[in-house]
Amino acid sequence: MTELQGTGFAERLTAAADAKRAMLAKFKPRAAVPAPAGLDRDAQRTAELQRVRDDRATAKAAKRQALADAAEAARLADESIAAAALDAKRGERKERKALTKAEQKVKRDARYAARKARR
C-alpha cells in the first residue's frame, strides 16, 4: 500500500518532522501586538469606575429625595388634619356663640316685651 501512495520512508520521516515542528510552533511565544493608541486600559477602567460611582450617587440622591418627599407629604397631611380640626373647633365655637347671641336676644326681647306689658 505504501507503494501505491508513492511515499517512502524518508518522506514519512520528513512529514513527521514537519508535523512535530508545527506542533512546537503553537507553543512558542508570539510577538505582542501593540494596543491601538486610543485605547488605554487604565483610563478605560477609571472611566468605567467613575461612571459606576456616578450612577450609584445618582441612585442614592434619588432615594434620599424620595424619602424627603414622603416625609414632606406626611408633614403636609398632618398639618392639613390639624388645620381641619382647628377649623372644626372654631366652627363649633362660632355656632355656640351664635346660639348664645340668639338666646340672649330672645331673653332681651322677652324682658322688653314684659316691660312694655307692665306699662
For each residue, the residues with C-beta under 8 A, 3 or more apart:
1: 4 5
2: 5 7 8
3: 6
4: 1
5: 1 2
6: 3
7: 2 11 12 15
8: 2 11 12
9: 12 13
10: 13 14
11: 7 8 14 15
12: 7 8 9 15 16
13: 9 10 16 17
14: 10 11 17 18
15: 7 11 12 18 19
16: 12 13 19 20
17: 13 14 20 21
18: 14 15 21 22
19: 15 16 22 23
20: 16 17 23 24
21: 17 18 24 25
22: 18 19 25 26
23: 19 20 26 27
24: 20 21 27 28
25: 21 22 28
26: 22 23
27: 23 24
28: 24 25
29:
30:
31:
32:
33:
34:
35: 39 40 41
36: 39
37:
38:
39: 35 36 44
40: 35 43 44
41: 35 44 45
42: 45 46
43: 40 46 47
44: 39 40 41 47 48
45: 41 42 48 49
46: 42 43 49 50
47: 43 44 50 51
48: 44 45 51 52
49: 45 46 52 53
50: 46 47 53 54
51: 47 48 54 55
52: 48 49 55 56
53: 49 50 56 57
54: 50 51 57 58
55: 51 52 58 59
56: 52 53 59 60
57: 53 54 60 61
58: 54 55 61 62
59: 55 56 62 63
60: 56 57 63 64
61: 57 58 64 65
62: 58 59 65 66
63: 59 60 66 67
64: 60 61 67 68
65: 61 62 68 69
66: 62 63 69 70
67: 63 64 70 71
68: 64 65 71 72
69: 65 66 72 73
70: 66 67 73 74
71: 67 68 74 75
72: 68 69 75 76
73: 69 70 76 77
74: 70 71 77 78
75: 71 72 78 79
76: 72 73 79 80
77: 73 74 80 81
78: 74 75 81 82
79: 75 76 82 83
80: 76 77 83 84
81: 77 78 84 85
82: 78 79 85 86
83: 79 80 86 87
84: 80 81 87 88
85: 81 82 88 89
86: 82 83 89 90
87: 83 84 90 91
88: 84 85 91 92
89: 85 86 92 93
90: 86 87 93 94
91: 87 88 94 95
92: 88 89 95 96
93: 89 90 96 97
94: 90 91 97 98
95: 91 92 98 99
96: 92 93 99 100
97: 93 94 100 101
98: 94 95 101 102
99: 95 96 102 103
100: 96 97 103 104
101: 97 98 104 105
102: 98 99 105 106
103: 99 100 106 107
104: 100 101 107 108
105: 101 102 108 109
106: 102 103 109 110
107: 103 104 110 111
108: 104 105 111 112
109: 105 106 112 113
110: 106 107 113 114
111: 107 108 114 115
112: 108 109 115 116
113: 109 110 116 117
114: 110 111 117 118
115: 111 112 118 119
116: 112 113 119
117: 113 114
118: 114 115
119: 115 116
